[in-house]
Amino acid sequence: MQFFARLIPFRAVRDLRLFLHQRQKHELFFLFASILMTGLLIIGFAKDSKVEKVYKPDIVYVQQWRLDRSDAEIRAQQAIDAPIKQKQIEEREKALAERQASFKRLEDKMKKWGL
């Protein structure tokens, strides 16, 4: 418990003030510059550490159908599945178009810079 009794914020501030008072101006400049650069790096890494949601595929290994299905049942199931499949195709095409647009923007920037 004696260890915690010595941890007084007033003493810590007084000790820091005494330490900074004994330093030269160029030492203080480099101290604050190093603190600033370290802070900028930490903020940059924290901002860039965006973690994307984990992809969990929905896998259907086997879809069993009865062998005695009629043509009407097959057409009815296709009518049910067609909008779902069309929606998936449209989403895939939209994602592909967005990716192509982002690469196009990047290519335009690189051409603008002469790369």
Phi and psi in degrees as a GROMACS rama.xvg file:
@    title "Ramachandran Plot"
@    xaxis  label "Phi"
@    yaxis  label "Psi"
@TYPE xy
-66.0928  -28.8204  GLN-2
-63.15  -45.4457  PHE-3
-71.5374  -25.8419  PHE-4
-67.2242  -27.45  ALA-5
-81.544  -13.4538  ARG-6
-86.0012  84.4535  LEU-7
-113.45  125.533  ILE-8
-58.3279  -35.4164  PRO-9
-61.2435  -42.5931  PHE-10
-65.0977  -38.3138  ARG-11
-65.0972  -42.7775  ALA-12
-65.5145  -42.0947  VAL-13
-63.1972  -40.6991  ARG-14
-66.2065  -41.4026  ASP-15
-63.9648  -42.6359  LEU-16
-62.0661  -41.5576  ARG-17
-65.0622  -41.8045  LEU-18
-62.023  -47.2615  PHE-19
-68.5129  -30.5114  LEU-20
-67.8184  -29.8983  HIS-21
-86.256  -3.36198  GLN-22
-91.6948  154.66  ARG-23
-77.7701  164.604  GLN-24
-64.0804  -40.9186  LYS-25
-67.4052  -31.8915  HIS-26
-66.8522  -40.7385  GLU-27
-65.747  -39.5958  LEU-28
-59.5256  -48.1782  PHE-29
-67.4085  -32.8967  PHE-30
-61.7445  -50.9786  LEU-31
-69.9613  -32.5986  PHE-32
-65.6814  -41.5736  ALA-33
-68.4563  -36.952  SER-34
-64.3532  -42.2611  ILE-35
-63.475  -46.1331  LEU-36
-64.5816  -42.3402  MET-37
-62.5748  -43.4456  THR-38
-61.7276  -42.3372  GLY-39
-62.9267  -40.8072  LEU-40
-64.2409  -43.8232  LEU-41
-64.1632  -43.7308  ILE-42
-63.4189  -40.6012  ILE-43
-62.5591  -45.096  GLY-44
-65.9233  -38.3787  PHE-45
-66.3118  -39.2671  ALA-46
-71.0904  -34.6395  LYS-47
-84.5484  -4.65716  ASP-48
-88.5791  40.3219  SER-49
-70.9056  122.724  LYS-50
-103.305  124.265  VAL-51
-77.8875  157.448  GLU-52
-64.9183  140.388  LYS-53
-67.6956  130.763  VAL-54
-79.8744  122.879  TYR-55
-120.636  106.029  LYS-56
-69.6857  146.932  PRO-57
-100.41  95.0667  ASP-58
-97.1832  130.16  ILE-59
-112.953  110.494  VAL-60
-78.4747  -44.4459  TYR-61
-139.835  132.026  VAL-62
-119.804  111.105  GLN-63
-92.6394  139.948  GLN-64
-124.396  149.182  TRP-65
-69.9505  145.541  ARG-66
-76.5005  -21.6905  LEU-67
-98.609  26.8657  ASP-68
-70.7735  144.894  ARG-69
-87.6954  165.884  SER-70
-62.5343  -34.0505  ASP-71
-65.458  -39.8613  ALA-72
-66.185  -38.8042  GLU-73
-64.2212  -46.4065  ILE-74
-64.2869  -38.0707  ARG-75
-64.1446  -43.2666  ALA-76
-66.1376  -37.86  GLN-77
-65.5075  -37.0252  GLN-78
-65.2613  -34.7371  ALA-79
-71.1661  -41.8759  ILE-80
-78.5133  -23.0851  ASP-81
-61.1237  -48.6102  ALA-82
-63.6443  -35.3257  PRO-83
-65.3381  -44.424  ILE-84
-66.097  -40.6451  LYS-85
-63.3572  -39.5608  GLN-86
-64.043  -41.9325  LYS-87
-63.7914  -40.4527  GLN-88
-64.1681  -43.8521  ILE-89
-63.9823  -40.6525  GLU-90
-63.4539  -42.1734  GLU-91
-63.4168  -43.7691  ARG-92
-66.1912  -37.5549  GLU-93
-65.1032  -44.6116  LYS-94
-63.4046  -39.7993  ALA-95
-64.6974  -42.1067  LEU-96
-64.0789  -40.3527  ALA-97
-64.2812  -41.5393  GLU-98
-65.1828  -42.7429  ARG-99
-63.4891  -38.7989  GLN-100
-65.5507  -39.7862  ALA-101
-66.1152  -40.2233  SER-102
-66.4997  -35.8736  PHE-103
-65.0518  -42.6986  LYS-104
-61.8537  -41.9726  ARG-105
-63.645  -42.3531  LEU-106
-64.2705  -40.405  GLU-107
-63.2927  -41.4462  ASP-108
-62.9963  -41.645  LYS-109
-66.3058  -39.0041  MET-110
-64.9913  -37.6164  LYS-111
-62.9754  -36.2387  LYS-112
-81.8768  -9.62207  TRP-113
88.542  22.2721  GLY-114
